[in-house]
Amino acid sequence: MKVVAIGGRVFVNSLRFSGAGGIVVESVEEAVRVLNKVIQEPEVGLVLVSDEFGEEFSRRLNELRSKLSMPILYELPAPGSKAQRVDYRAVLRQVLGI
């Protein structure tokens, strides 16, 4: 299984050092387009996405998570982003549609 990172240049290059593949994107629209393409590839098992694209993108990501068992979609903080608290219960409820 392959690991693919999607995000800004620093985010993607940082993960490439650990052996992940990566695609640098510059906008939310480009990130959505690339993500939709990557999840169609059967050899991809994990997609690491930068959180730099905002809450609307995070909601779209959660919608995809609720529909897909593979690949696993995981959002990580971009380098230099502010620390924020995540309500994992709310995320889980959204993914499960509760």
C-alpha positions in Angstrom: 0.0 0.0 0.0 1.1 3.5 -0.9 1.0 6.6 1.3 0.3 9.9 -0.5 0.5 13.4 1.0 -1.6 16.3 -0.4 -0.9 19.9 0.6 1.4 22.8 0.4 5.1 22.5 -0.6 6.5 22.3 2.9 3.9 19.8 4.1 4.4 17.5 1.1 8.2 17.7 1.1 8.4 17.0 4.8 6.4 13.8 4.3 8.4 12.8 1.3 11.4 12.4 3.6 9.6 9.6 5.4 9.0 7.8 2.1 5.4 9.0 1.3 4.5 10.1 -2.2 3.2 13.6 -2.5 1.3 16.1 -4.6 1.7 19.8 -4.0 -1.5 21.8 -4.4 -2.0 25.5 -4.2 -5.8 25.9 -3.7 -8.8 24.2 -2.2 -10.2 23.4 -5.6 -7.0 21.8 -6.7 -6.8 19.8 -3.4 -10.4 18.5 -3.9 -9.6 17.6 -7.5 -6.4 15.8 -6.6 -8.0 14.0 -3.6 -10.8 12.7 -5.8 -8.2 11.4 -8.2 -6.0 9.8 -5.6 -8.8 7.9 -3.8 -9.6 6.1 -7.1 -6.1 4.5 -7.2 -6.3 1.0 -5.8 -2.7 0.9 -4.5 -3.2 3.9 -2.2 -3.9 2.9 1.4 -3.4 6.1 3.3 -3.9 9.8 2.2 -2.4 12.4 4.5 -4.0 15.8 3.8 -2.8 19.2 5.2 -5.3 21.1 7.3 -4.3 24.4 5.6 -7.4 24.4 3.3 -10.0 25.4 5.9 -13.1 24.0 7.6 -15.1 23.6 4.4 -12.5 21.3 3.0 -12.4 19.4 6.3 -16.2 18.9 6.1 -15.8 17.5 2.5 -13.0 15.2 3.8 -15.3 13.9 6.6 -18.0 13.2 4.0 -15.6 11.1 2.0 -14.5 9.3 5.2 -18.0 8.3 5.8 -18.3 6.7 2.4 -14.9 5.1 2.0 -13.3 2.2 3.9 -10.1 2.6 1.9 -8.0 4.5 1.6 -7.8 6.0 5.0 -8.0 9.8 4.9 -6.1 11.6 7.7 -5.8 15.3 8.1 -2.6 16.6 9.7 -1.6 20.1 10.8 0.5 22.0 8.2 3.9 23.2 9.4 3.4 26.5 11.2 -0.3 26.2 11.7 -1.9 27.2 15.0 -2.6 24.5 17.5 -6.3 23.8 17.8 -8.4 21.5 19.8 -10.3 18.8 17.9 -13.5 17.4 19.2 -13.0 13.8 18.0 -16.5 12.8 19.2 -18.1 15.5 16.9 -15.9 14.3 14.0 -16.9 10.7 14.6 -20.6 11.6 14.8 -20.3 13.5 11.5 -18.4 10.6 9.8 -21.0 8.0 11.1 -23.9 10.3 10.2 -25.3 10.3 13.8 
